[in-house]
Amino acid sequence: MTDQKLRIGVIGIGWYAGDTLVPKLRETGRAEIVAIARRNPERLAQAQAELQIPVAYTDWREMLEKTELDAVVVSTPPNTHAEPTLAALERRLHVFVEKPIALAPADARRMEEAAAKAERTLMVGYNARGMGSWRTVKRLLSDRAIGTLRQVNISACMDLRFIWRAMALPEETQNVFASTAYFSDVFGRDNWRTQPDVVGGGMFGDVGSHIQDIALWLADGTPTQVVQMGHSTGSPSVLSAVAHLDNGVLLSLAFNDAVSGGETLRPFYSRGRMTFYGDRGQITTDWTKIMSTEAETIWLEQEGVRTQVEPTFESVHPATAFVPIVLDGAPNICPAHEAARAVTLTAAVYRSAAEGRIVSAGAE
């Protein structure tokens, strides 16, 4: 283990970056946030003061040019992930980029190739990758606890009406967000999450990206053929999709962001179940919080005998994991080539609905 501190610049210092990513990086004691960038000068100044950052820029390009960095965090809206990531890798900087890695499979491939060429870490911030429950399921599958995996079935619903109907959040929730001075209205009607071209289609491509990544990571496969029926873009997202993976696993997914959590609007209401079917049994996981979240229960059924499994791993936030990955050569818990699978699936799901047919995933 080295005593070196990782010098990090943050591109896109919004609520999540300031409230979660920066503190998680600092908690390691091995990372120093030396610069931040954000287009809005007023919000930038507020973030700089509140987080006590030495240098701030309204243009991330200037930050890369003028600041001595080892790594950058890219926490901008999804449609703007590719350009700063590629620019940072070209300067041989390590990159932590928020999910999804990109909106187009071609951009994801370019980013992956750039990281390989630069011989630098490119990690994607899928929270579930570090969660003890999902890591436990991964181990069970890797150990062939249910034999050969054949099928993955997912049902996920949530109440996201407050995003696309301009519904007011409960006062206590608004107070949480408002406690950060540079908070921007990430949940208002005019924010970027309501814009299909920014999030990659709708909530299925945004919040649903977490669910897709978990399934594809655990199944260890890449979509090859996809068919979808439902809404193609925008909100609400109500759809069912089936994907054939390159390892023979069949994945089916029902997603709906228009299920009421109650008229008092409990924010982040969610219900979900993911079941893995093998030739010797099955694993069933359930959650009741919006993704990404821990699997709250894990059931393992082997040859007809059903038992509940407790997580065997500690949870770690991706930003926390990023530091030893760069400094110590620890395994990358979410490398670009794996994160790109969700981009491939999202793009194919929307294209299948638009064209009304089964499509080859990855074809553009």
N, C-alpha and C positions, 0 to 999 in steps of 0.2 A: 504494500500500500504506500502510495506516495503522499508527501506532505503538501504537494502543490495544490493551490486553489484554482478552480476553474473560473476563468473570467468570462462572464456571460452577458450578452446583450439581448434585450427582449423587444421583439418587433410586434406591436399591437398590444399595448398595455391597457387592456380593458378590465372589466370587473373580475373575470375568472383568473386572468394572469396575475393581477395584483392581489386578489384575495386568497388564491390557492397556490399558483405556480411559484411565485416569488418566495412566499414563506416556506414552501416545501423544499425548494432549492437551498435556502438559507439554513434550514434545520439540519442539513447534512454537516454543516461546519466546514465544508470543503468547496463551497461555491460562493462567488462574489458577483453581485449584479452591478456591473460597472456602467451600463448605459441602457436607456429605453427609447423607444420611438413610437410616435403616434401622430396622426395628421392634425388632429384638433389641438391647437396650441394651448387653449385654456385647460382642457382636460389633461394634457400632457404636463403642464406646470403643476396641476393639482396632484397628479400621480407622483411626480418627482419629489414634491415636498412631503407627501404622506409616506412614501416608501423610502425616502432619503437616498435617492440615486444620484451619483455624482454628475452625470451628463445626460442630457435629453435632446432628442432630435425630432423634428417634424417630418423628416425624410429618412427612412431606414437605409437608403443607399449612402447617405452622408455618414450615418453611424458606422456602416461597414468600412467606409473609406478612412475615417478619422480616428476610430477607437481601436485599441489593442484588445482583441478578443480571442478566446479559444473556442467559443461556442455561441450559438444563438438559439433563442426560443421564438418560434413563429406561432403567434396566437392571434392571427387575423381571421376575418371571415373565410369560409372554405374556398370560395372562388379565387382567393388571393394567396393561397399557400405556395403554389409552385414557384412563382418568380423570386421571392426572397430566399426560399430554400435553395434554389439552383444558384443564385448569386453567392450565398454563403458557402456552399460546397465548392464553388469555383475558387473561392479564397481559402479553401482547405480548412474550413471551420466545421466543427461538429454541429449537428442540428437536432433539436427537439421540436417537432411540428405537431400542432393539434390535429385532431381527427376531423373529418376524413383527410387522408394524406393529400388528396386532390379530388377534383370532380370528374376528370376524364382519365380513363385508363392509360392513354398515351402520355399524359403529364406524370402520372404515377411511375410509369416505366422510365421516363427521363430522369426523374428524381432518384430512383433506385440506381440507375446507371451512373449518374453523377457522383453518388456517394461511393460507389465501387471504384470509380476512376480516381477520386480524391483520397481514397482509403481513409474515410472518415465515417463516424457513426451517424446514421440517420434513424431516429427513433420516433415513433408516432404515439401520441398521448391517449391511448385507449386505457381507461382506468381499470377495466376488468382484468387486464393482463397481469396486474399485480395483486389481485384480490385472492385471499386464501381459499375461498370456496371454489372459485373457478379453476385455480391451480390444482386443487384437489381432484376435481373432475378430470382435468387434463391428465393427471397421474393415473387415475383409474383407467382411462381409455388407453393410455400408453402401455399400461401393464396388462391390457387385454382382459380386464375384469369382466367384460361382457362378451368376450370373444372378438370376432371380426365385426367392426361397425358397419352397419348396412344402411341406416336411415336416421335422419334427424328431423324432428317435428317441433315447430315453434308456434306458439300463440302469444301475442303481445298486444295489450290495449292500454291506452292512457287517456288522460283528459288534458288536452292541450288547447282547449277553447280560448283560454286567456291570451294565447299568442295570436290566433287568427280571427277572433271575434272582438278583439279590443276589450275583453272583460277585465275588470279591475281585480288585482290580486288582493288577498286579505291584508289588512293593515300591518300585521306582524311580519309578513313576508316582505312587503314593501320597505319596512324599516331595516330589514337585513341588508337589502341591496343599497338603500339610501345611506347606510352607515359608511360607505366608501365614497369619498368626495368626488372621485372621477368616474363614478358609475354612470354608464350610458344606458339608455333605455333599451336593454337587450330583450325585454319582453313586451314592449309596446307594439301597437299595430304597425307602425311605420319602421320598425327595426328590420335589420337584414334577415332575420329568421322568417319573415313573412314573404321574402322574395325568392321565388323558385330558382332564378338564375344564379343566386348567391349561394344557396344551400344545396344545390344539385337536384332540385325537383320539388321537395317538400319535406315534411318531418320524417318520412321514411329514409331519406338520404341524410338527414341531420341526426336527430335522436336515434332513429332506427339504425344508423350506422354502427352504433355500439352493439346492438343485437346481432347484426350481420357478422361483425368481426368475431364475436364470441363463438358463434356457430361454426364459422369457417376455420377459425383457429383450432377449436376442439376437434372438429372433423378432419382437420389437416388436409383440406382439399380446395381446389380452385374451380369455380363454375365454368362449365363448358357449354351447356345448353340451358336456356331459361325460358319459362313462359309465365305470364302474369295476367290476371284479370282484376280490374278495379280502376280506380282513378289513376290517371297517368302522371299528373303533376299538380302542385299546389296543395291546398288544405281545404277540407280535411283529407287525410290519407287513409283510404279504406281499400285494402288490397289483399289478394292471396297470390302467392308465387311458388313455383316449383323449380328447383335447379338440380341438374345432374352434375356432380363433381368429377374431376379427373381421376379420382381414386375409386370411382364406382358408387360412392355414397349418394343417396337421394335426399335432398333437403327440401322440406316444405315449410312455408312460413305464412301465417295470417297476421296482418298488422292493421291496427285501427287506432287513430289518435282522436277519435270523436266519441269516446265512451265517457259518460258523465261520472265524475267523482262526487257528485252532489252539487246542488245549486248554490251552496255557500262557497263552492269552488275551492276544494282542497287542492292547493297547487302540487304539481308533481305526482298526482295520483297515477298509479300504474298497477297492472296485474300481468304476470307472465309465467309461462311454463315452457321449458325446453326438455325434450325427451330424446334420448339416444338409444337406438335399438341395435343390438348386436345379435349374433347367432347363438349366444349363450345367456342372454339376459338383457336388462335395460337399466338406464340411469335416468332419473327424473329430477329436475330442479325447478324450484318455484321462487318468485320474487314478488314483492308488493310495493316497491319503490321504483321511481323512474330510472331508466338506464342512464349511465351505467351504475349497477348496484351489485352487492353481494348476492349470490344464490342463498336464500334464507333457509331452505331445506334441500337436502340431497338424499334421494332414495336410490339404493342399489338393489336390484332384483337379479339373483343368479339362480338359474335352474328352478324358478318358481318360489324361491325364498327371498323375502323382502326385508331389508334392514336399512335403518337410517345411518348416514355417514356424517361424521363431524369433520370439519376442515382440519387438515394436517399441516397447513402452511400458514405462516403469518402474512398479513396483507402489507403491501408497500405501494405508495403512490408512484406513478410513472416518473414524475419529475424527480422524486427522491432516488429512484433507481438509475436515472440517467447519469448522475454524477460518477458512481463507481464503474458504470459501463465505459465511460470515456477515460477516466483516470486509471482504472485498474484492469481494464480489459474484461470486465464481467460480461456475461451473455446479454445480448440485446433482447429485452423481453417483448419488444414489438418492432421487429425490423421492417423496412419498407416493403419488401416483397410479400410479406404476409399481410400487411395493412392494405396493400393494393388489391387484395382479393375482394374486399368489401366494395371498393370503387367499381371493380368489374361487375359485381352482382347488382349494385344499384343502377348502373348505366343500362345493364341488360334488362332489368325489370321494367324500367321506364320505356325502353325502346320496344319491348315486347308488347306492352299495352298500346303504344302509339301505332304499331304496325299490325296488331291483331294476329300475331303468330308466334311460334317458337323461334327464338333467335340464338345465334351462336354468340356466346359471351366473349367479350374482348374485341369483337369485330367492330370497327368504327368507320 
